[in-house]
Amino acid sequence: MGATEAAAKDKVGKVLVIYTGGTIGMVREDVNNPISPLKAADWEQLEAAVPTLKDLAVEVVVHQMEPIDSSDMFPGYWLGIAEVIQRNYDEYGGFVIMHGTDTMTYTATALSFLLENLDKPVVVTGSQLPIVEARNDAVQNLVAAVMFASPDAHDLPLVPEVCVCFNNTLLRGNRSRKVSSSGYAGFDTPNYAKLAEVGEHIKVNEKVIRSRPTEGFFVNPTLEPNVMLFDIFPGISTQILRSVFDIEGLKGVVFRTYGAGNAPTNEDFLREIKRAVSEKHLAIVNITQCNQGMVEMGLYDASAGMARIGVISGVDMTPEAALVKMMFLLGQGYDIDTVKDQMQKDLRGEQSVNVFNLMYEPGTAAPLYKAPAKQLPANFIRENIVRANVRLDEVTLPKGTTEGEIELAVYLNYPTADVKTPTDIPQCLAVLKGSYTGEPLNLILDCTSKFSRVVSPGRPLQVSVVSCNGAEVRWGGCLIAVFTSVDV
């Protein structure tokens, strides 16, 4: 047996490297001219630049797709990558995707949704400098990616996720963002912990790794490309909104709003959004323009209006995750209500909490109002509740009243509630108070502990609102927003 054959026999498993192009795979058009234009290399040139790959305890095999600049990336190419993985899934222990940095996070996010029940590592990597340059970050990124994709061969914990490997870190793909256009530390997950760090030793944070699925792997073959990402900005006109919503074939919009999900509160703005939701039947999801933090619909008056008319929370998803998740859900052929529901639930580790919104119609407490019962899903876990808020919007006294005190007690699953019912019982979620001066009030209170005690799995939720001081109080909408933790 020759030395080459013996070395091959000693390899532990195989990794498939899928080469798509990007800076990591660029070489000089004229090898003798260091300032000649860059072009996409073939694998033989790249392999020669990384002799370390041959020293790894795993066999590396390459599948070369049509190399493209990642700025030209599109959903059909994502489906092509997913198809390559599907064809080779049983033969390889893990997969590495060499990719340009500009749209790397979009690709990693898309694959996280396309690859259902993934139980092998899929590691997307690239570099800020070409692999053939003397001073580059490509070699380290590629070698580390191959090692993460072959955990058994390198005595590492399995990470059965789509990840981004860059600058000595391993990141969850659908949480990652490009944070620098030129620095080696080009990517981060602002709202999530790193999956692993590479130094003298490789340290994997097993507490945040997703559990291996118990069902069989398959690829979801469709995406809906007719969605868009849109930033709210000061002075945005209703004409601009209208032109966006009237784009032919548009199915969904990801709004990037201010802070915790705030947007203009003027009637014209809200009217256009309401038209988009109710008449155009668009899915509209609200995410923050901030790199860190999350959208909390209804926490402030500036987001309450959008919540009432059917805009849904994107919690702490990245713009890439919210957009691609919408492509994925719409591509499955779900009805719009299912898309809205699933957009607020964690599917692949892309968000930190699940959101359950219990919306009730406008009502009047004079002195008692009972809302129609609502139902939480059968898989709702009470122990996972992290926060619950109860909110009444556009609260007013009778027409012509210019001042007065409002005091409303909100009860859950207490059918005998009336003005004599104590407010210190667990079933009283909140007592909402306000001084009325003729202008509508928005009233909100945290009801986490009481909601957690009263809610029962599978039991419909009956809300009663009692006017404690007997005043006839009207409101435009009632919302109970429940947030639950996500199981890793």
C-alpha positions in Angstrom: 0.0 0.0 0.0 1.4 3.4 -1.1 1.8 6.4 1.2 -1.1 8.2 -0.5 -3.4 5.2 -0.1 -2.5 4.8 3.6 -3.2 8.4 4.3 -6.6 8.2 2.6 -7.4 5.1 4.7 -6.6 7.0 7.9 -9.2 9.7 7.1 -12.2 9.8 9.4 -15.3 10.5 7.3 -15.7 13.0 4.4 -16.6 16.7 4.1 -18.1 18.1 0.9 -16.9 21.6 0.1 -19.4 23.5 -2.1 -17.6 26.2 -4.0 -19.8 29.1 -5.1 -17.2 31.9 -5.7 -16.6 35.0 -3.7 -13.5 36.8 -2.5 -12.2 33.6 -0.8 -11.8 32.0 -4.2 -10.3 34.8 -6.2 -6.9 34.7 -7.9 -5.0 37.2 -10.1 -5.8 37.0 -13.7 -2.1 37.2 -14.4 -0.2 35.3 -11.8 3.0 37.3 -12.6 1.2 40.6 -12.1 0.2 41.3 -8.5 -2.1 44.2 -9.5 -3.9 42.4 -12.3 -7.7 42.0 -12.0 -9.1 39.2 -9.8 -11.0 36.3 -11.2 -12.7 33.2 -9.9 -10.2 30.3 -9.4 -10.7 26.6 -10.0 -10.4 24.2 -7.0 -6.9 23.0 -8.0 -5.6 26.6 -7.6 -7.3 27.0 -4.2 -6.2 23.6 -2.9 -2.7 24.4 -3.7 -3.0 27.6 -1.6 -4.2 25.6 1.4 -1.9 22.5 1.8 -3.1 22.3 5.4 -6.3 20.7 4.2 -4.4 17.5 3.3 -3.2 17.3 6.9 -6.7 17.2 8.4 -8.1 13.9 9.6 -10.9 14.0 7.1 -11.3 13.6 3.4 -12.2 16.8 1.6 -14.2 16.5 -1.6 -15.2 19.5 -3.7 -18.3 20.3 -5.7 -17.9 23.4 -7.8 -21.0 25.3 -8.7 -21.0 28.1 -11.3 -18.9 30.7 -9.4 -20.7 34.1 -9.0 -20.1 37.3 -7.1 -22.2 37.0 -4.0 -23.9 40.4 -4.9 -25.6 38.4 -7.7 -27.0 35.8 -5.3 -30.7 34.9 -5.8 -33.2 32.4 -4.4 -32.7 29.9 -7.2 -29.1 29.6 -6.4 -30.0 28.8 -2.7 -32.2 26.1 -4.0 -29.3 24.8 -6.1 -27.0 24.6 -3.0 -29.8 22.8 -1.1 -30.2 20.3 -3.9 -26.4 19.5 -3.9 -26.6 18.9 -0.1 -29.7 16.7 -0.6 -28.0 14.6 -3.3 -24.9 14.0 -1.2 -26.5 14.0 2.3 -26.0 10.3 3.1 -22.4 10.2 1.8 -20.9 13.1 3.8 -20.7 13.9 7.5 -20.8 17.6 6.9 -20.8 20.4 4.4 -18.8 23.6 3.9 -19.9 26.3 1.5 -17.3 28.8 0.2 -19.2 32.0 -0.4 -18.7 35.8 -0.9 -19.2 37.9 2.2 -21.8 40.4 0.9 -24.8 38.0 1.0 -23.4 35.3 3.1 -25.9 35.8 5.9 -28.8 35.6 3.5 -27.6 32.3 2.1 -26.9 30.9 5.6 -30.4 32.0 6.7 -32.1 30.5 3.5 -30.4 27.2 4.0 -31.5 27.0 7.6 -35.1 27.1 6.4 -34.7 25.0 3.3 -32.9 22.1 5.1 -35.5 20.5 7.2 -34.5 18.3 10.1 -30.8 19.0 9.6 -28.7 16.8 11.7 -25.3 17.5 10.2 -23.1 20.6 10.2 -23.5 23.0 7.2 -20.8 25.7 7.6 -20.7 28.8 5.4 -17.4 30.6 5.2 -15.6 33.2 3.1 -12.9 35.8 3.6 -12.1 39.5 3.3 -9.0 38.8 1.3 -8.4 36.2 -1.4 -6.9 32.9 -0.4 -3.9 33.4 -2.7 -2.8 36.7 -1.1 0.1 36.4 1.3 -1.7 38.2 4.1 -5.2 36.7 4.1 -7.9 35.4 6.5 -9.1 32.8 4.0 -6.9 29.9 5.0 -7.9 30.0 8.7 -11.6 30.4 7.9 -11.6 27.5 5.5 -9.6 25.1 7.7 -11.8 25.9 10.8 -15.0 25.5 8.7 -13.8 22.0 7.6 -13.1 21.0 11.2 -16.5 22.1 12.4 -18.0 20.2 9.5 -16.2 17.0 10.6 -16.6 16.9 14.4 -15.9 13.2 14.9 -12.6 13.5 13.1 -11.5 16.4 15.2 -13.0 15.5 18.6 -15.5 18.3 18.6 -19.2 18.4 19.6 -21.7 18.1 16.8 -23.3 21.4 15.7 -26.3 20.3 13.6 -27.1 23.7 12.2 -26.3 26.0 9.3 -23.5 28.2 10.6 -21.2 31.0 9.6 -17.5 30.4 10.3 -15.5 33.6 10.2 -12.5 35.2 12.1 -12.2 32.4 14.7 -15.8 32.2 15.6 -18.7 30.0 14.7 -22.1 31.8 14.5 -25.7 30.6 14.0 -26.3 31.4 10.4 -29.8 32.9 10.7 -28.7 35.1 13.5 -25.6 36.4 11.8 -25.0 39.9 10.3 -22.2 41.4 8.3 -20.9 44.1 10.6 -17.7 45.3 8.8 -17.0 45.7 5.1 -13.3 45.2 5.5 -12.3 44.1 9.0 -11.4 40.4 9.6 -14.1 40.4 12.3 -16.6 40.8 9.6 -19.6 39.0 11.1 -21.4 38.8 14.4 -24.6 37.7 16.0 -25.7 40.9 18.0 -28.6 39.2 19.6 -27.2 35.7 20.2 -24.2 34.0 21.8 -21.4 32.7 19.6 -21.6 28.9 19.0 -17.9 28.4 19.2 -14.6 30.2 19.4 -11.3 29.2 17.9 -8.0 29.9 19.7 -5.3 27.5 20.9 -8.3 25.3 21.6 -11.7 25.2 20.0 -14.4 25.9 22.5 -18.0 25.0 21.6 -20.8 26.5 23.6 -23.0 23.4 23.8 -25.6 25.2 25.8 -26.8 27.2 22.8 -26.5 24.5 20.1 -29.8 23.3 18.7 -30.9 19.7 19.5 -30.6 17.1 16.8 -34.0 16.4 15.2 -35.7 13.0 15.5 -37.3 13.0 12.1 -35.8 12.4 8.7 -33.9 15.1 6.6 -35.5 16.6 3.5 -35.3 19.8 1.5 -38.1 22.3 1.2 -38.1 23.0 -2.6 -39.8 26.4 -2.9 -39.3 30.0 -1.9 -41.6 33.0 -2.7 -39.3 35.8 -4.0 -42.0 38.5 -4.2 -41.3 40.1 -0.8 -39.4 43.2 0.1 -37.4 44.9 2.9 -38.4 48.5 3.6 -37.0 51.0 6.1 -39.3 53.6 7.8 -37.7 57.0 7.9 -38.7 60.4 9.2 -41.1 62.2 6.8 -42.0 59.1 4.9 -45.1 59.9 2.7 -48.2 57.9 2.2 -47.6 58.1 -1.5 -44.4 56.1 -1.1 -46.2 53.5 1.1 -49.0 53.2 -1.4 -46.6 52.7 -4.3 -44.8 50.0 -2.4 -48.0 48.2 -1.4 -49.3 48.4 -4.9 -46.4 46.6 -6.5 -47.8 43.9 -8.7 -47.4 40.4 -7.2 -46.1 41.6 -3.9 -46.9 39.1 -1.1 -45.1 40.4 2.0 -43.2 43.3 3.4 -40.6 43.5 6.2 -40.8 46.9 7.9 -37.7 48.1 9.7 -39.0 50.5 12.3 -37.5 52.6 15.1 -36.4 51.3 18.5 -38.7 48.7 20.0 -40.9 48.7 16.8 -42.2 52.3 16.7 -43.5 54.0 13.6 -45.5 57.1 12.7 -48.9 57.3 14.4 -50.7 59.6 12.0 -53.9 58.4 10.5 -52.8 58.5 6.9 -49.8 56.3 7.6 -51.9 53.7 9.5 -54.7 53.9 6.9 -52.2 52.8 4.2 -50.9 49.9 6.3 -54.5 48.8 7.1 -55.3 48.8 3.4 -52.3 46.7 2.7 -53.2 44.2 5.4 -57.0 44.0 4.9 -57.4 44.7 1.1 -54.1 43.7 -0.4 -53.7 40.8 2.0 -50.1 41.4 2.5 -48.1 39.8 5.4 -46.3 42.7 7.1 -43.7 42.0 9.8 -42.2 44.6 12.1 -38.5 44.4 13.0 -36.2 47.0 14.5 -33.5 49.1 12.7 -31.3 48.6 15.8 -28.6 45.9 15.7 -29.5 44.8 19.2 -32.8 44.5 21.1 -36.3 43.4 19.9 -39.6 44.6 18.7 -42.3 44.7 21.4 -45.5 45.6 19.6 -47.8 47.7 21.8 -45.2 48.5 24.4 -45.4 52.1 23.2 -48.2 54.0 21.6 -46.1 54.4 18.5 -46.4 50.7 17.7 -49.9 50.0 19.2 -51.7 51.3 16.0 -49.8 48.9 13.8 -50.5 46.0 16.1 -54.3 46.7 16.1 -54.4 46.6 12.3 -52.6 43.3 11.8 -48.9 44.1 11.6 -46.9 41.3 13.3 -43.9 41.3 15.5 -40.5 40.1 14.2 -39.2 40.0 17.7 -35.4 40.1 17.4 -34.9 38.6 14.0 -32.2 40.1 11.7 -33.5 41.7 8.6 -32.1 38.8 6.6 -33.9 36.3 8.8 -37.2 38.1 8.6 -37.1 38.5 4.9 -36.0 34.9 4.1 -38.4 33.4 6.6 -41.2 35.2 4.9 -40.0 33.9 1.5 -40.0 30.4 3.0 -43.4 30.5 4.6 -45.1 32.1 1.6 -43.4 29.5 -0.6 -45.0 26.6 1.3 -48.4 27.8 0.1 -49.7 28.6 3.6 -52.7 30.9 3.9 -51.9 34.4 5.2 -53.1 33.7 8.7 -50.8 30.7 9.0 -47.9 32.8 7.7 -48.5 35.5 10.2 -48.7 33.0 13.0 -45.5 31.2 12.0 -43.6 34.4 11.5 -43.9 35.0 15.3 -42.8 31.5 16.2 -39.2 30.2 16.4 -38.6 27.7 13.6 -34.9 27.4 13.3 -33.4 29.3 16.2 -33.8 32.6 14.4 -35.5 34.4 17.3 -35.3 34.4 21.1 -39.0 34.2 22.0 -42.3 33.0 20.6 -45.1 35.6 20.4 -48.8 34.7 21.0 -51.2 37.6 20.4 -54.8 37.4 21.7 -56.6 40.2 19.9 -60.1 41.2 21.1 -62.6 43.4 19.3 -63.6 46.9 20.4 -65.9 46.9 23.4 -67.7 48.9 26.2 -67.6 48.2 29.9 -70.8 49.6 31.4 -70.0 48.2 33.9 -69.1 44.7 32.4 -67.8 43.5 29.1 -67.1 39.8 28.1 -65.1 39.1 25.1 -65.4 36.0 22.9 -63.1 33.2 24.0 -59.7 32.8 22.4 -57.6 29.7 22.1 -53.8 29.2 22.5 -52.3 26.4 20.4 -52.2 22.9 21.8 -48.4 22.9 22.1 -48.4 26.1 24.3 -46.1 25.5 27.3 -47.1 27.6 30.4 -43.7 27.0 32.0 -42.0 28.8 29.1 -43.9 32.1 29.6 -41.4 34.9 30.1 -43.7 37.9 29.8 -47.3 38.8 29.2 -48.8 42.3 28.8 -52.5 43.4 28.7 -53.3 46.5 26.7 -56.5 48.5 26.0 -56.2 51.0 23.2 -58.1 54.3 22.5 -59.9 54.2 25.8 -62.6 56.9 26.1 -65.5 58.0 28.2 -68.9 58.7 26.5 -69.0 61.3 23.7 -69.0 64.8 25.1 -67.2 63.9 28.3 -64.1 66.0 28.7 -62.7 64.7 32.0 -63.0 61.9 34.4 -61.2 58.9 36.0 -61.0 55.6 34.2 -60.4 52.4 36.2 -60.8 49.1 34.4 -60.1 45.6 35.9 -59.3 42.9 33.4 -60.1 39.3 34.4 -59.2 36.0 32.8 -61.4 32.9 33.0 -63.5 34.4 35.8 -67.1 34.3 34.4 -68.7 35.7 37.5 -66.6 38.9 37.5 -68.6 42.1 38.3 -68.0 45.4 40.1 -67.9 43.7 43.5 -65.2 41.2 42.4 -61.9 41.7 44.3 -59.0 42.9 42.2 -56.3 41.1 44.2 -57.3 37.6 43.0 -55.0 35.8 40.5 -57.7 36.0 37.8 -57.5 39.8 37.8 -54.7 40.3 35.3 -54.5 44.0 35.7 -56.2 47.2 36.9 -55.8 49.8 34.2 -56.1 53.4 35.4 -56.0 56.8 33.7 -57.1 60.4 33.9 -59.3 61.2 31.0 -59.0 64.7 29.4 -61.1 64.2 26.3 -58.3 62.5 24.3 -58.2 58.7 23.9 -55.9 56.8 26.2 -53.7 53.7 25.6 -53.3 51.7 28.8 -50.9 48.8 29.3 -49.7 46.7 32.2 -47.4 43.8 32.8 -49.5 40.8 33.8 -46.8 38.0 33.6 -47.1 36.4 37.0 -50.9 36.3 37.1 -51.3 35.2 33.5 -48.9 32.3 34.2 -50.9 31.2 37.2 -54.3 31.3 35.5 -53.7 30.0 32.0 -54.3 26.3 31.5 -53.1 24.3 28.4 -56.0 23.6 26.1 -58.5 25.8 27.9 -60.1 28.7 26.0 -59.3 32.2 27.4 -62.3 34.2 28.4 -61.6 37.9 29.1 -63.9 40.1 31.1 -63.4 43.9 31.6 -65.1 45.6 34.6 -65.5 49.3 35.0 -64.6 49.6 38.7 -66.1 53.0 39.2 -69.2 52.3 37.1 -68.3 54.7 34.3 -69.2 53.7 30.8 -65.8 53.2 29.2 -65.2 52.3 25.5 -62.0 51.1 23.9 -60.8 50.5 20.3 -59.0 47.2 20.9 -57.8 44.8 23.6 -54.5 42.9 23.2 -52.9 40.3 25.5 -49.4 39.6 24.2 -47.7 36.5 25.6 -44.0 35.8 25.1 -42.5 32.3 25.7 -38.9 31.2 25.7 -37.5 29.1 22.9 -36.2 25.6 23.7 -32.7 24.9 22.3 
